Every structure is written in structure tokens, then in C-alpha cells.
Amino acid sequence: MINIATSLHRLLVTGISLSLITQKILPTTSFSNDIPSPKFNFGPASKRAPLLHGVEAPGVPMKPGGKYNDPQSVPNAAVQEWITYMKENDVKRTLCLLKPDELSCYADPGYESLLSDAGIRPTVVNVFEEGSRDECLRAYEEAVAAGEKVAVHCSGGEGRTGLVLG
């Protein structure tokens, strides 16, 4: 059975190939940096899935050279700012795709406790484990059944998040 990690690997390999092809075909194409990104890279997956959104993790941990790469290094204030933004955007649930060692970057009491205390229901799925696809689908189906917006995130809201949203 193919899991999400295997699919991600295939996507990355294909993405690299497409990138090389694109550079040869469209070498003068550039993208403007003048367009501001939404706060926390937050945005809908598509118009057809209005309850499904992608977002970067609180504190954007685990980025190369990032500020919060060590255990207990993401302060609760960073998480609270993220939670406030999620609540302002009517997010009721999260689907967190961080691995256990990545989750250790959050200061006590931790990611899940802080979100739960704020009234946001977190679901944590390690996409590198067997059965993760079914867990992700179940979390999304539960959100849809409840009519609640769910924010999906890994670290930067691009790799694993893009795979799940895609």
C-alpha cells in the first residue's frame, strides 16, 4: 500500500523534473515578489472545498535556519497569536501533519493542549506512518459533517500540506 510519504517522495522527484524542464522552456519567466502573502500563509484549498484551508504551523518551526528548531523553543505567545488568527478566520479544527519530534518544539503545555484550551480541535497525523491517508480523510470528513472549517498544516504549509490538499 502506498502511503503519503511515498506519494510525497514521488511528487518531489516529479517536481524537480518539472522545475528543470520549466527552467529550459521558460527561462525568462519571473514571479513578482510584490504580492504579499497572507498571514501565516493561510488560504483555501479551492473554491469547491470552502471548509478546507492550508496554513503554516505556529512559529513556523523546522525551517532550515529557522528560529524554532529545538525542543520547547516555540513560545506559547507565538502559538497564541496563530490561534487568534485561526479563530478570526472561523477555523474550528486543525489537521497537523508534524512528526512527534517536530511537535516537541512547542513549549509546555504543547500544541494540542493550547489549541484544545482555545476551542480548536486538533488532529495530529504523522504522514510518514502507514494508515495516515485514512486518518487525514477521516479528520476532513468529520469537519465537513460538522460544517466546521479545518486548517491543514505541516511546518511551512507547503510540502506535506500541499500533498494533502492537492
DSSP file with accessible surface (Angstrom, degrees, kcal/mol):
  #  RESIDUE AA STRUCTURE BP1 BP2  ACC     N-H-->O    O-->H-N    N-H-->O    O-->H-N    TCO  KAPPA ALPHA  PHI   PSI    X-CA   Y-CA   Z-CA
    1    1 A M              0   0  180      0, 0.0     2,-0.4     0, 0.0   129,-0.0   0.000 360.0 360.0 360.0 132.9    0.0    0.0    0.0
    2    2 A I        -     0   0   84      4,-0.1     2,-0.2     3,-0.0     0, 0.0  -0.689 360.0-159.7 -83.5 129.0    1.4    3.4   -0.9
    3    3 A N     >  -     0   0   28     -2,-0.4     4,-2.1     1,-0.1     5,-0.2  -0.483  34.4 -96.4-101.7 178.5    1.4    5.9    2.0
    4    4 A I  H  > S+     0   0   18    125,-0.3     4,-3.0   123,-0.2     5,-0.2   0.880 121.6  57.9 -64.1 -36.9    1.5    9.7    1.9
    5    5 A A  H  > S+     0   0   20    122,-1.1     4,-2.5     2,-0.2    -1,-0.2   0.916 107.3  47.7 -61.4 -41.4    5.3    9.7    2.4
    6    6 A T  H  > S+     0   0   54      2,-0.2     4,-2.4     1,-0.2    -1,-0.2   0.930 113.1  48.3 -64.2 -43.2    5.8    7.6   -0.7
    7    7 A S  H  X S+     0   0   45     -4,-2.1     4,-2.7     2,-0.2    -2,-0.2   0.901 110.1  52.3 -62.6 -40.4    3.5    9.9   -2.7
    8    8 A L  H  X S+     0   0   19     -4,-3.0     4,-2.9     2,-0.2     5,-0.2   0.929 108.1  51.1 -61.9 -44.0    5.3   12.9   -1.3
    9    9 A H  H  X S+     0   0  120     -4,-2.5     4,-2.6     1,-0.2     5,-0.2   0.940 111.8  46.9 -58.7 -46.7    8.7   11.5   -2.5
   10   10 A R  H  X S+     0   0  136     -4,-2.4     4,-2.7     1,-0.2     5,-0.2   0.910 112.0  51.1 -61.6 -41.2    7.2   10.9   -6.0
   11   11 A L  H  X S+     0   0   87     -4,-2.7     4,-3.2     1,-0.2    -2,-0.2   0.928 110.8  48.0 -63.0 -43.6    5.8   14.4   -6.0
   12   12 A L  H  X S+     0   0   98     -4,-2.9     4,-2.4     2,-0.2    -2,-0.2   0.918 112.3  48.5 -64.4 -43.0    9.1   15.9   -5.0
   13   13 A V  H  X S+     0   0   70     -4,-2.6     4,-2.0    -5,-0.2    -2,-0.2   0.949 115.4  44.6 -62.1 -46.1   11.0   13.9   -7.7
   14   14 A T  H  X S+     0   0   73     -4,-2.7     4,-2.9    -5,-0.2     5,-0.2   0.918 111.0  54.8 -63.4 -42.3    8.5   14.9  -10.3
   15   15 A G  H  X S+     0   0   35     -4,-3.2     4,-2.6     1,-0.2    -1,-0.2   0.899 106.8  50.3 -59.5 -40.1    8.5   18.5   -9.1
   16   16 A I  H  X S+     0   0  110     -4,-2.4     4,-2.3     2,-0.2    -1,-0.2   0.944 111.7  48.3 -64.4 -44.2   12.3   18.6   -9.5
   17   17 A S  H  X S+     0   0   59     -4,-2.0     4,-2.3     1,-0.2    -2,-0.2   0.931 113.0  47.3 -61.4 -45.2   12.0   17.2  -13.1
   18   18 A L  H  X S+     0   0   98     -4,-2.9     4,-3.1     1,-0.2    -1,-0.2   0.890 109.6  54.7 -64.3 -37.2    9.2   19.7  -13.9
   19   19 A S  H  X S+     0   0   56     -4,-2.6     4,-2.3    -5,-0.2    -1,-0.2   0.927 108.9  47.2 -62.1 -44.2   11.3   22.5  -12.5
   20   20 A L  H  X S+     0   0   97     -4,-2.3     4,-1.4     2,-0.2    -2,-0.2   0.920 114.3  47.2 -63.6 -42.3   14.3   21.6  -14.7
   21   21 A I  H  X S+     0   0   88     -4,-2.3     4,-2.4     1,-0.2     3,-0.4   0.939 111.5  51.1 -63.6 -45.7   12.0   21.4  -17.7
   22   22 A T  H  X S+     0   0   69     -4,-3.1     4,-3.3     1,-0.2    -2,-0.2   0.897 105.8  55.3 -61.0 -39.7   10.3   24.7  -16.9
   23   23 A Q  H  < S+     0   0  118     -4,-2.3    -1,-0.2     1,-0.2    -2,-0.2   0.864 111.9  44.0 -63.1 -33.8   13.7   26.5  -16.5
   24   24 A K  H  < S+     0   0  176     -4,-1.4    -2,-0.2    -3,-0.4    -1,-0.2   0.879 120.7  39.0 -77.9 -36.9   14.7   25.4  -20.0
   25   25 A I  H  < S+     0   0  116     -4,-2.4    -2,-0.2     1,-0.2    -3,-0.2   0.902 131.6  24.2 -80.2 -41.2   11.3   26.2  -21.6
   26   26 A L  S >< S+     0   0   87     -4,-3.3     3,-1.4    -5,-0.3    -1,-0.2  -0.435  70.0 152.4-122.2  59.2   10.6   29.5  -19.7
   27   27 A P  T 3  S+     0   0   94      0, 0.0    -1,-0.1     0, 0.0    -4,-0.1   0.749  75.0  48.5 -66.6 -21.4   14.0   30.8  -18.6
   28   28 A T  T 3  S+     0   0  133     -3,-0.2     2,-0.2     2,-0.0    -5,-0.1   0.469  82.2 115.0 -98.3   0.3   12.9   34.4  -18.6
   29   29 A T    <   +     0   0   71     -3,-1.4     2,-0.3    -6,-0.1    -3,-0.1  -0.494  42.1 178.1 -70.4 133.2    9.6   33.9  -16.6
   30   30 A S        -     0   0  105     -2,-0.2     2,-0.4     0, 0.0    -2,-0.0  -0.965  22.3-136.6-134.4 156.0    9.7   35.6  -13.2
   31   31 A F        -     0   0  179     -2,-0.3     2,-0.2     2,-0.0    -2,-0.0  -0.912  27.9-113.4-113.3 138.5    7.2   35.9  -10.5
   32   32 A S        -     0   0   66     -2,-0.4     3,-0.4     1,-0.1     0, 0.0  -0.450  14.2-162.4 -73.0 136.0    6.6   39.1   -8.6
   33   33 A N  S    S+     0   0  157     -2,-0.2    -1,-0.1     1,-0.2    -2,-0.0   0.324  78.4  87.8 -92.2   4.4    7.5   39.4   -5.0
   34   34 A D        +     0   0  148      2,-0.1    -1,-0.2     0, 0.0    -2,-0.0   0.621  64.8  90.5 -78.1 -14.0    5.3   42.4   -4.8
   35   35 A I  S    S-     0   0  129     -3,-0.4     2,-0.1     1,-0.0     0, 0.0  -0.750  80.3-132.6 -85.8 116.3    2.2   40.3   -4.0
   36   36 A P        -     0   0  114      0, 0.0    -2,-0.1     0, 0.0     3,-0.1  -0.413  14.5-125.4 -71.2 142.9    2.0   40.0   -0.2
   37   37 A S        -     0   0   98      1,-0.1     3,-0.1    -2,-0.1     5,-0.0  -0.603  32.5-101.1 -80.2 148.5    1.4   36.5    1.2
   38   38 A P    >   -     0   0   69      0, 0.0     3,-2.3     0, 0.0    -1,-0.1  -0.315  53.5 -80.8 -64.6 153.5   -1.5   36.1    3.6
   39   39 A K  G >  S+     0   0   98      1,-0.3     3,-1.7     2,-0.2     0, 0.0  -0.301 117.8   3.7 -55.4 135.6   -0.6   36.0    7.2
   40   40 A F  G 3  S-     0   0   25      1,-0.3    16,-2.6    -3,-0.1    -1,-0.3   0.699 120.5 -82.7  58.4  20.6    0.6   32.5    8.2
   41   41 A N  G <  S+     0   0   54     -3,-2.3     2,-0.3    14,-0.2    -1,-0.3   0.845  80.4 170.4  56.4  34.0    0.3   31.5    4.5
   42   42 A F    <   +     0   0   14     -3,-1.7    13,-0.2    13,-0.1    -1,-0.2  -0.590   6.1 132.2 -84.0 132.0   -3.4   30.9    5.2
   43   43 A G  E     -A   54   0A  22     11,-2.1    11,-2.9    -2,-0.3     2,-0.1  -0.967  53.8 -84.5-171.6 160.1   -5.7   30.2    2.4
   44   44 A P  E     -A   53   0A  87      0, 0.0     9,-0.3     0, 0.0     3,-0.1  -0.371  27.3-134.4 -70.2 149.5   -8.5   28.0    1.0
   45   45 A A  E    S-     0   0A  38      7,-3.0     2,-0.3     4,-0.5     8,-0.1   0.901  80.0 -36.5 -67.7 -42.3   -7.6   24.8   -0.8
   46   46 A S  E >   -A   49   0A  45      3,-0.5     3,-1.0     6,-0.5    -1,-0.3  -0.966  56.0 -99.9-169.7 168.4  -10.1   25.6   -3.5
   47   47 A K  T 3  S+     0   0  209     -2,-0.3    -1,-0.1     1,-0.2    -2,-0.0   0.760 120.7  58.9 -68.9 -23.7  -13.5   27.2   -4.1
   48   48 A R  T 3  S+     0   0  233      1,-0.2    -1,-0.2     2,-0.1     3,-0.1   0.590 108.1  45.0 -81.7 -11.5  -15.0   23.7   -4.2
   49   49 A A  E X   +A   46   0A  14     -3,-1.0     3,-1.8     3,-0.1    -3,-0.5  -0.610  66.5 167.7-128.9  70.6  -13.8   22.9   -0.7
   50   50 A P  E 3  S+     0   0A  89      0, 0.0    -1,-0.1     0, 0.0    -2,-0.1   0.672  75.1  53.8 -65.2 -15.8  -14.7   26.0    1.3
   51   51 A L  E 3  S+     0   0A  45     98,-0.1    99,-3.2    -3,-0.1     2,-0.5   0.543  93.4  84.0 -92.5  -6.4  -14.1   24.4    4.7
   52   52 A L  E <   + b   0 150A  22     -3,-1.8    -7,-3.0    -6,-0.2    -6,-0.5  -0.861  54.9 167.7-107.1 121.8  -10.5   23.2    3.8
   53   53 A H  E     -Ab  44 151A  14     97,-2.3    99,-3.4    -2,-0.5     2,-0.3  -0.941  25.8-138.9-131.4 152.9   -7.6   25.6    4.3
   54   54 A G  E     +Ab  43 152A   7    -11,-2.9   -11,-2.1    -2,-0.3     2,-0.3  -0.811  28.9 161.7-106.6 152.6   -3.8   25.4    4.3
   55   55 A V        -     0   0    0     97,-1.9    99,-0.4    -2,-0.3   -14,-0.2  -0.981  38.0-104.4-161.4 156.8   -1.6   27.2    6.7
   56   56 A E        -     0   0   42    -16,-2.6   100,-0.2    -2,-0.3    99,-0.1  -0.548  49.7 -93.3 -83.3 160.3    1.9   27.2    8.1
   57   57 A A    >   -     0   0    0     98,-3.4     3,-2.1    -2,-0.2    -1,-0.1  -0.290  50.9 -83.3 -70.0 155.1    2.5   25.9   11.6
   58   58 A P  T 3  S+     0   0    0      0, 0.0    21,-0.2     0, 0.0    -1,-0.1  -0.385 119.3   7.1 -57.1 130.1    2.5   28.2   14.6
   59   59 A G  T 3  S-     0   0   18     19,-0.3     9,-0.3     1,-0.2     8,-0.2   0.400 106.4-109.7  78.0  -4.4    6.0   29.7   14.9
   60   60 A V    X   -     0   0   36     -3,-2.1     3,-0.6    95,-0.2     8,-0.3   0.935  53.6-171.9  40.6  61.9    6.9   28.1   11.5
   61   61 A P  T 3   +     0   0    0      0, 0.0     8,-0.2     0, 0.0    -4,-0.2  -0.270  52.3  35.2 -74.5 167.1    9.3   25.6   13.2
   62   62 A M  T 3  S+     0   0   56      6,-0.8     7,-0.1     1,-0.2    94,-0.1   0.548  74.2 139.1  71.6  11.0   11.7   23.2   11.4
   63   63 A K    X   -     0   0   69     -3,-0.6     3,-3.2     1,-0.1    -1,-0.2  -0.638  69.5 -90.1 -79.4 145.3   12.6   25.5    8.5
   64   64 A P  T 3  S+     0   0  131      0, 0.0    -1,-0.1     0, 0.0     3,-0.1  -0.325 116.9   5.2 -54.9 125.5   16.3   25.4    7.6
   65   65 A G  T 3  S+     0   0   83      1,-0.2     4,-0.0    -3,-0.0    -2,-0.0   0.609 101.1 158.8  73.8  10.4   17.9   28.1    9.7
   66   66 A G    <   -     0   0   24     -3,-3.2     3,-0.4     1,-0.1    -1,-0.2  -0.184  49.9-125.2 -67.2 161.0   14.6   28.6   11.4
   67   67 A K  S    S+     0   0  167      1,-0.2     2,-0.6    -7,-0.2     3,-0.3   0.821 100.8  49.4 -74.8 -32.7   14.4   30.2   14.8
   68   68 A Y        +     0   0   39     -8,-0.3    -6,-0.8    -9,-0.3    -1,-0.2  -0.581  64.9 120.4-113.9  69.6   12.4   27.4   16.5
   69   69 A N        +     0   0   58     -2,-0.6    -1,-0.2    -3,-0.4    -2,-0.1   0.525  56.4  80.9-106.3  -6.8   14.2   24.1   15.7
   70   70 A D  S >  S-     0   0  110     -3,-0.3     3,-1.8    35,-0.1     4,-0.3  -0.659  92.7 -83.7-101.8 156.2   14.9   23.0   19.2
   71   71 A P  T 3  S+     0   0   90      0, 0.0    34,-0.3     0, 0.0    -1,-0.1  -0.261 114.1   6.3 -55.2 138.0   12.6   21.2   21.8
   72   72 A Q  T 3  S+     0   0   93     32,-3.0    33,-0.2    34,-0.3    34,-0.2   0.660  95.6 121.8  64.9  19.6   10.5   23.7   23.7
   73   73 A S    <   +     0   0   32     -3,-1.8    33,-0.2    32,-0.1    32,-0.1   0.705  44.9  83.4 -90.8 -19.1   11.7   26.6   21.6
   74   74 A V  B    S-e  106   0B   0     31,-3.7    33,-2.3    -4,-0.3    -2,-0.1  -0.766  80.5-136.1 -86.0 113.3    8.3   27.9   20.1
   75   75 A P    >>  -     0   0   54      0, 0.0     4,-1.4     0, 0.0     3,-0.9  -0.323  14.7-118.1 -69.7 153.1    6.9   30.1   22.8
   76   76 A N  H 3> S+     0   0   54      1,-0.3     4,-3.1     2,-0.2     5,-0.2   0.823 112.8  65.1 -59.1 -30.2    3.3   30.0   23.8
   77   77 A A  H 3> S+     0   0   75      1,-0.2     4,-2.2     2,-0.2    -1,-0.3   0.893 100.5  50.3 -61.9 -37.6    2.9   33.6   22.7
   78   78 A A  H <> S+     0   0   16     -3,-0.9     4,-1.8     2,-0.2   -19,-0.3   0.902 112.9  46.0 -66.1 -40.2    3.7   32.5   19.1
   79   79 A V  H  X S+     0   0    0     -4,-1.4     4,-2.9     2,-0.2    -2,-0.2   0.920 111.0  52.4 -68.2 -41.8    1.1   29.8   19.3
   80   80 A Q  H  X S+     0   0   81     -4,-3.1     4,-2.6     2,-0.2    -2,-0.2   0.892 107.5  51.8 -63.1 -38.7   -1.5   32.1   20.8
   81   81 A E  H  X S+     0   0  100     -4,-2.2     4,-2.0     2,-0.2    -1,-0.2   0.925 112.2  46.8 -62.1 -42.6   -1.0   34.6   18.0
   82   82 A W  H  X S+     0   0    0     -4,-1.8     4,-2.5     2,-0.2    -2,-0.2   0.922 111.4  51.0 -64.0 -44.9   -1.6   31.8   15.5
   83   83 A I  H  X S+     0   0    2     -4,-2.9     4,-2.9     2,-0.2     5,-0.2   0.920 107.7  53.1 -59.5 -44.1   -4.6   30.6   17.4
   84   84 A T  H  X S+     0   0   72     -4,-2.6     4,-2.4     1,-0.2    -1,-0.2   0.929 110.1  47.8 -58.9 -43.7   -6.1   34.1   17.5
   85   85 A Y  H  X S+     0   0   39     -4,-2.0     4,-1.2     2,-0.2    -1,-0.2   0.909 110.9  51.0 -64.9 -41.5   -5.7   34.4   13.7
   86   86 A M  H ><>S+     0   0    0     -4,-2.5     5,-2.7     1,-0.2     3,-0.5   0.936 111.7  47.5 -60.7 -44.9   -7.3   30.9   13.2
   87   87 A K  H ><5S+     0   0  114     -4,-2.9     3,-1.8     1,-0.2    -2,-0.2   0.888 106.9  56.4 -65.5 -37.9  -10.3   31.9   15.3
   88   88 A E  H 3<5S+     0   0  137     -4,-2.4    -1,-0.2     1,-0.3    -2,-0.2   0.786 109.7  47.9 -61.7 -26.2  -10.6   35.2   13.5
   89   89 A N  T <<5S-     0   0   47     -4,-1.2    -1,-0.3    -3,-0.5    -2,-0.2   0.126 120.1-111.4-102.3  18.6  -11.0   33.1   10.3
   90   90 A D  T < 5 +     0   0   88     -3,-1.8    59,-0.7     1,-0.2     2,-0.5   0.757  57.3 163.4  61.7  29.7  -13.5   30.8   11.9
   91   91 A V  E   < +c  149   0A   3     -5,-2.7    -1,-0.2     1,-0.2    59,-0.2  -0.691  12.0 172.1 -79.1 126.7  -11.2   27.7   12.0
   92   92 A K  E     +     0   0A  88     57,-2.2    29,-2.8    -2,-0.5     2,-0.3   0.560  62.3  29.9-108.0 -17.3  -12.6   25.1   14.4
   93   93 A R  E     -cd 150 121A  22     56,-1.6    58,-2.3    27,-0.2     2,-0.4  -0.975  60.5-153.8-142.5 154.4  -10.2   22.2   13.7
   94   94 A T  E     -cd 151 122A   1     27,-2.2    29,-1.7    -2,-0.3     2,-0.6  -0.962   8.5-154.1-127.0 151.2   -6.7   21.6   12.6
   95   95 A L  E     -cd 152 123A   4     56,-2.4    58,-2.4    -2,-0.4     2,-0.5  -0.938  22.6-162.9-119.4  99.7   -5.1   18.7   10.8
   96   96 A C  E     -cd 153 124A   0     27,-3.1    29,-3.1    -2,-0.6    58,-0.2  -0.774  14.3-172.7 -91.8 125.6   -1.5   18.8   11.9
   97   97 A L        +     0   0    0     56,-3.3    30,-0.4    -2,-0.5     2,-0.2   0.122  41.9 126.1-105.5  19.4    1.0   16.8    9.8
   98   98 A L        -     0   0    1     55,-0.2    -2,-0.1    56,-0.2    27,-0.0  -0.529  60.2-121.0 -79.5 146.3    4.0   17.3   12.0
   99   99 A K    >>  -     0   0   66     -2,-0.2     4,-2.2     1,-0.1     3,-0.6  -0.413  32.6-102.5 -77.2 159.9    6.0   14.3   13.3
  100  100 A P  H 3> S+     0   0   87      0, 0.0     4,-1.0     0, 0.0    -1,-0.1   0.887 123.4  51.8 -53.4 -41.0    6.3   13.7   17.0
  101  101 A D  H 34 S+     0   0  100      1,-0.2     3,-0.2     2,-0.2     4,-0.2   0.848 109.6  50.6 -67.8 -29.2    9.9   15.1   17.1
  102  102 A E  H X4 S+     0   0   16     -3,-0.6     3,-1.5     1,-0.2    -1,-0.2   0.880 105.4  56.0 -72.6 -36.2    8.7   18.2   15.2
  103  103 A L  H >< S+     0   0   31     -4,-2.2     3,-1.7     1,-0.3     8,-0.3   0.735  89.5  76.5 -66.9 -20.0    5.9   18.7   17.7
  104  104 A S  T 3< S+     0   0   48     -4,-1.0   -32,-3.0     1,-0.3    -1,-0.3   0.651  75.8  78.0 -68.2 -10.3    8.5   18.8   20.5
  105  105 A C  T <  S+     0   0    0     -3,-1.5   -31,-3.7   -34,-0.3     2,-0.4   0.692  74.8  94.1 -71.7 -15.3    9.4   22.3   19.5
  106  106 A Y  B <  S-e   74   0B   4     -3,-1.7   -34,-0.3   -33,-0.2     5,-0.1  -0.630  81.0-119.4 -84.4 133.1    6.3   23.7   21.2
  107  107 A A    >   -     0   0   18    -33,-2.3     3,-2.0    -2,-0.4    -1,-0.1  -0.232  55.9 -48.7 -64.0 152.6    6.7   24.9   24.8
  108  108 A D  T 3  S+     0   0  113      1,-0.3   -32,-0.2   -36,-0.1    -1,-0.1  -0.336 126.9  36.2 -57.8 139.5    4.7   23.2   27.5
  109  109 A P  T 3  S-     0   0   68      0, 0.0    -1,-0.3     0, 0.0     4,-0.3  -0.993 107.2-140.3 -86.2  -0.5    1.8   22.5   27.7
  110  110 A G    <>  -     0   0   15     -3,-2.0     4,-2.3     1,-0.1     5,-0.2  -0.175  24.9 -64.6 104.2 164.4    2.2   21.9   24.0
  111  111 A Y  H  > S+     0   0    5     -8,-0.3     4,-2.3     1,-0.2     5,-0.2   0.920 125.6  46.5 -53.3 -56.1    0.4   22.3   20.7
  112  112 A E  H  > S+     0   0   99      1,-0.2     4,-2.6     2,-0.2     5,-0.2   0.909 113.6  48.1 -62.7 -41.6   -2.6   20.1   21.2
  113  113 A S  H  > S+     0   0   53     -4,-0.3     4,-2.7     2,-0.2    -1,-0.2   0.916 111.1  50.1 -65.5 -44.1   -3.3   21.4   24.7
  114  114 A L  H  X S+     0   0   12     -4,-2.3     4,-1.1     2,-0.2    -1,-0.2   0.918 114.2  44.5 -62.6 -43.2   -3.1   25.1   23.7
  115  115 A L  H  <>S+     0   0    0     -4,-2.3     5,-2.6    -5,-0.2     3,-0.5   0.940 113.7  49.3 -66.9 -45.6   -5.4   24.6   20.7
  116  116 A S  H ><5S+     0   0   66     -4,-2.6     3,-1.6     1,-0.2    -2,-0.2   0.916 108.9  52.8 -59.4 -43.3   -7.9   22.5   22.7
  117  117 A D  H 3<5S+     0   0  133     -4,-2.7    -1,-0.2     1,-0.3    -2,-0.2   0.794 108.5  51.8 -62.9 -26.7   -8.0   25.1   25.5
  118  118 A A  T 3<5S-     0   0   18     -4,-1.1    -1,-0.3    -3,-0.5    -2,-0.2   0.419 123.7-103.7 -89.5  -0.6   -8.8   27.7   22.9
  119  119 A G  T < 5S+     0   0   58     -3,-1.6     2,-0.5    -4,-0.3    -3,-0.2   0.658  81.9 125.7  88.4  14.7  -11.7   25.7   21.5
  120  120 A I      < -     0   0    3     -5,-2.6    -1,-0.3    -6,-0.2   -27,-0.2  -0.935  56.8-135.8-107.2 129.6   -9.9   24.4   18.3
  121  121 A R  E     -d   93   0A 121    -29,-2.8   -27,-2.2    -2,-0.5     2,-0.3  -0.739  21.4-157.8 -88.8 109.1  -10.0   20.7   17.9
  122  122 A P  E     -d   94   0A  16      0, 0.0     2,-0.4     0, 0.0   -27,-0.2  -0.652  11.0-170.6 -88.6 140.8   -6.5   19.4   16.8
  123  123 A T  E     -d   95   0A  34    -29,-1.7   -27,-3.1    -2,-0.3     2,-0.5  -0.999  10.4-157.7-123.1 125.4   -5.9   16.2   15.0
  124  124 A V  E     +d   96   0A  39     -2,-0.4     2,-0.4   -29,-0.2   -27,-0.2  -0.924  13.2 177.9-108.7 125.7   -2.3   15.1   14.6
  125  125 A V        -     0   0    1    -29,-3.1     2,-1.0    -2,-0.5    -2,-0.0  -0.990  24.2-145.6-129.9 122.4   -1.3   12.7   11.8
  126  126 A N    >   -     0   0   25     -2,-0.4     3,-1.8     1,-0.2     6,-0.1  -0.778  12.9-161.8 -84.4 104.8    2.2   11.5   11.1
  127  127 A V  T 3  S+     0   0    0     -2,-1.0  -122,-1.1   -30,-0.4  -123,-0.2   0.557  82.9  69.5 -69.4  -5.3    2.0   11.2    7.3
  128  128 A F  T 3  S+     0   0   82   -124,-0.2     2,-0.3  -123,-0.1    -1,-0.3   0.350  87.7  83.5 -92.3   5.7    5.1    9.0    7.4
  129  129 A E  S X  S-     0   0  103     -3,-1.8     3,-1.6     1,-0.1  -125,-0.3  -0.831  91.0 -96.5-109.6 150.1    3.2    6.2    9.0
  130  130 A E  T 3  S+     0   0  109     -2,-0.3    -4,-0.1     1,-0.2    -2,-0.1  -0.296 109.2  27.5 -58.6 139.7    1.0    3.6    7.4
  131  131 A G  T 3> S+     0   0   25     -4,-0.1     4,-1.8     3,-0.0    -1,-0.2   0.429  79.9 122.8  88.2   0.4   -2.7    4.4    7.5
  132  132 A S  H <>  +     0   0    0     -3,-1.6     4,-2.6     1,-0.2     5,-0.2   0.862  68.0  59.9 -65.8 -32.8   -2.1    8.2    7.6
  133  133 A R  H  > S+     0   0  143      1,-0.2     4,-2.5     2,-0.2    -1,-0.2   0.939 106.5  46.5 -58.6 -47.1   -4.2    8.7    4.4
  134  134 A D  H  > S+     0   0   72      1,-0.2     4,-2.6     2,-0.2    -1,-0.2   0.883 111.0  52.4 -64.9 -37.4   -7.2    7.2    6.1
  135  135 A E  H  X S+     0   0   65     -4,-1.8     4,-2.3     2,-0.2    -1,-0.2   0.913 110.4  48.3 -64.4 -42.1   -6.7    9.3    9.2
  136  136 A C  H  X S+     0   0    9     -4,-2.6     4,-2.3     2,-0.2    -2,-0.2   0.931 113.0  47.3 -63.6 -45.7   -6.5   12.5    7.1
  137  137 A L  H  X S+     0   0   67     -4,-2.5     4,-2.9    -5,-0.2     5,-0.2   0.913 111.2  51.5 -62.5 -41.7   -9.6   11.6    5.2
  138  138 A R  H  X S+     0   0  125     -4,-2.6     4,-2.5     2,-0.2    -1,-0.2   0.931 109.8  49.3 -61.8 -44.4  -11.5   10.8    8.4
  139  139 A A  H  X S+     0   0    9     -4,-2.3     4,-1.9     1,-0.2    -1,-0.2   0.923 113.8  46.1 -62.1 -42.5  -10.5   14.1   10.0
  140  140 A Y  H  X S+     0   0   73     -4,-2.3     4,-2.6     2,-0.2    -2,-0.2   0.935 111.8  50.6 -66.6 -44.9  -11.6   16.0    7.0
  141  141 A E  H  X S+     0   0  122     -4,-2.9     4,-2.7     1,-0.2    -2,-0.2   0.890 109.4  51.5 -61.1 -38.9  -14.9   14.1    6.7
  142  142 A E  H  X S+     0   0   73     -4,-2.5     4,-1.7    -5,-0.2    -1,-0.2   0.907 110.2  49.2 -64.4 -40.6  -15.7   14.8   10.4
  143  143 A A  H  X>S+     0   0    0     -4,-1.9     5,-2.8    -5,-0.2     4,-0.6   0.929 112.6  47.2 -63.8 -44.6  -15.1   18.5    9.8
  144  144 A V  H ><5S+     0   0   64     -4,-2.6     3,-1.1     1,-0.2    -2,-0.2   0.930 110.1  52.5 -63.3 -44.6  -17.3   18.6    6.8
  145  145 A A  H 3<5S+     0   0   91     -4,-2.7    -1,-0.2     1,-0.3    -2,-0.2   0.858 113.7  44.1 -60.2 -33.6  -20.1   16.6    8.6
  146  146 A A  H 3<5S-     0   0   51     -4,-1.7    -1,-0.3    -5,-0.2    -2,-0.2   0.527 110.8-123.6 -86.9  -7.5  -19.9   19.2   11.5
  147  147 A G  T <<5 +     0   0   52     -3,-1.1     2,-0.4    -4,-0.6    -3,-0.2   0.827  63.2 143.9  69.2  31.7  -19.8   22.1    9.0
  148  148 A E      < -     0   0   61     -5,-2.8    -1,-0.2    -6,-0.2     2,-0.2  -0.869  53.6-118.3-113.4 138.9  -16.5   23.3   10.5
  149  149 A K  E     - c   0  91A  41    -59,-0.7   -57,-2.2    -2,-0.4   -56,-1.6  -0.488  29.5-159.4 -71.0 136.3  -13.5   24.9    8.8
  150  150 A V  E     -bc  52  93A   4    -99,-3.2   -97,-2.3    -2,-0.2     2,-0.5  -0.963   7.3-150.8-122.1 134.9  -10.3   22.9    9.1
  151  151 A A  E     -bc  53  94A   0    -58,-2.3   -56,-2.4    -2,-0.4     2,-0.4  -0.938  12.3-156.8-105.4 122.4   -6.7   24.2    8.7
  152  152 A V  E     +bc  54  95A   1    -99,-3.4   -97,-1.9    -2,-0.5     2,-0.3  -0.824  22.2 164.5 -98.9 133.8   -4.2   21.7    7.4
  153  153 A H  E     + c   0  96A   0    -58,-2.4   -56,-3.3    -2,-0.4   -55,-0.2  -0.999  28.6 175.1-151.2 150.2   -0.5   22.3    8.2
  154  154 A C  S    S-     0   0    5    -99,-0.4   -56,-0.2    -2,-0.3   -97,-0.1   0.089  72.5 -60.8-110.0-123.8    2.9   20.8    8.3
  155  155 A S  S    S+     0   0    8    -99,-0.1   -98,-3.4   -58,-0.1   -95,-0.2   0.931 131.5  13.3 -89.4 -67.8    5.7   23.2    9.1
  156  156 A G  S    S-     0   0    4   -100,-0.2  -100,-0.2   -96,-0.1    -1,-0.0   0.486  99.5-118.1 -89.6  -3.2    5.6   25.8    6.3
  157  157 A G  S    S+     0   0   13   -102,-0.1  -101,-0.1     1,-0.0    -5,-0.1   0.788  93.2  84.9  74.9  26.4    2.2   24.8    4.9
  158  158 A E  S  > S+     0   0  123      3,-0.1     4,-0.6  -104,-0.0     5,-0.1   0.714  81.7  36.7-125.1 -52.5    3.7   23.9    1.5
  159  159 A G  H  > S+     0   0   38      2,-0.2     4,-2.1     3,-0.2     5,-0.2   0.984 128.7  16.5 -75.3 -82.8    5.1   20.3    1.3
  160  160 A R  H  > S+     0   0   27      1,-0.2     4,-2.4     2,-0.2     5,-0.2   0.906 128.9  54.6 -60.9 -38.7    3.0   17.8    3.2
  161  161 A T  H  > S+     0   0    1      1,-0.2     4,-3.0     2,-0.2     5,-0.3   0.941 107.6  49.5 -60.7 -46.7    0.2   20.3    3.4
  162  162 A G  H  X S+     0   0   32     -4,-0.6     4,-2.3     1,-0.2    -1,-0.2   0.883 109.7  52.1 -60.8 -36.8    0.1   20.7   -0.4
  163  163 A L  H  < S+     0   0   40     -4,-2.1    -1,-0.2     2,-0.2    -2,-0.2   0.928 113.0  43.5 -65.5 -43.7    0.1   16.9   -0.8
  164  164 A V  H  < S+     0   0   42     -4,-2.4    -2,-0.2     1,-0.2    -1,-0.2   0.918 119.7  42.1 -69.6 -41.1   -2.9   16.5    1.5
  165  165 A L  H  <        0   0   42     -4,-3.0    -1,-0.2    -5,-0.2    -2,-0.2   0.820 360.0 360.0 -73.4 -30.0   -4.8   19.5    0.0
  166  166 A G     <        0   0  100     -4,-2.3    -1,-0.2    -5,-0.3    -2,-0.2   0.803 360.0 360.0 -63.1 360.0   -3.9   18.6   -3.6
